[in-house]
């Protein structure tokens, strides 16, 4: 079973990114050297994060411990859909796609690809 660390934190800042992901900045209370070591050991790794307004229950802790995420499912720390969204954003920045914003470009591209696949399905 993987290591689990529970921390009391305050959400200090939320930032939306161009690829529609969200960056969460938190501040912790004073940490033990053990907890600091665990945190630094998790740096730049894909982890499962549980957020609750109050204490996390033992049942919720068990769910977090049992959560499965294979690194093979998340190439270089980003899901395939996140990578696609970022690539389409960069493409939109570098080429005249006829769209005023990247979200419209993304939606159009994904709709065309989805409709293409649907058109090849048997009824």
N, C-alpha and C positions, 0 to 999 in steps of 0.2 A: 504494500500500500504506500502511496506517495506521502510525502511530508505535508502536513497541513499547518498553516500558521493563521491565527486569528488576531486581528489588530483592531483597536479602536482608532478610527480615523475621522477626519473632517474633510469633506469634499470642498476643496478650495477653489477649483477652477475647472470648467468644462470648455473644450474647444472643438468646434466642428472643423473637419478637414475637407479639402477639395474632393476627395474620393468618398465622401459621406461617412467616413469613420469618425469616431469621437475620441478625443484624448481626455483622459481624466487625471487631474492632478489632486493628490490627497496629501494631507499632513497627518503624521501619526503623533500619538502621545510618546513620551520617552520610552525607548525600547531597551530590552536587555541585550547584551552582546550576542547571545544565542540567536535571538530574533533578527538582529541586524545581519548576522552571518547567513541565516536562512534567506533573508531578502536579497542580499547581494549574490547568493548562489542562484537565485531565480532570475537575475537580471538578463534581459534579452532572450528570455524563454517564453514560449506560449504557456500560459497558466490558466486555470479556471478561477474566476473571481466571483464570490458571492457578496452581495450588498444587502444589508437589512437595516432598517431604521433603529431597531432594537437589537438585543443580543440574538445571535443565531442559535437556534435550538439544536439539541443533539441529533434530531432527525434530519435537519437541514445540513448539518456537518457531515452526516453519513452520505447524503446525496452528493455533496461536493467531493467527498473522498472517492466515491464510486464513479464520478464523471469520467468519461473516456474521451480522449482526443488524441488521435494519432498524429505525430509530426508529419507523417506521409500525407495526411489530409490537408495540411497547411504548409505549402511550399514556402520556404524562407520566412516563416512567421506570418504569412498572409494567406487567407483562403483564396481559392481559385476565383471566386466571384469578386473579391476585393482586388485581386491582381487585374482582372478584366476591366473593372470600373476605372482603376488607375490608368491602365493602358489607353482606354477610350478617352479619358480626360486629357492625357498627354497628346493624343492624336488630335483631339478637338482644338487644343492650344496651338498646335503646329500646322494645321491645315484648315482651309476655308470649307467648312462642312455645311454652311448655310443655316446653322443654328446659332441663336443669340447666346445660349448658355449650354454648358456641358451636360446638364441633366436632360434637356430635350434631345441632344445628340445621343446620349446613352439610351434613352427610352426608345428612340427611333431604331437604333442599331439592334437592340435586344428584341424589339417587336418583329423586325424583319427576319431575324434568325429564328425566332420562335415560330412564326408563321410558315417559314420555309420547312421546318421540321414537321409541323402539323399537317402541311399539305402532302407530305409523304407517308402519313399514317393510313392504315387501312380503316375503313369506316366501322 
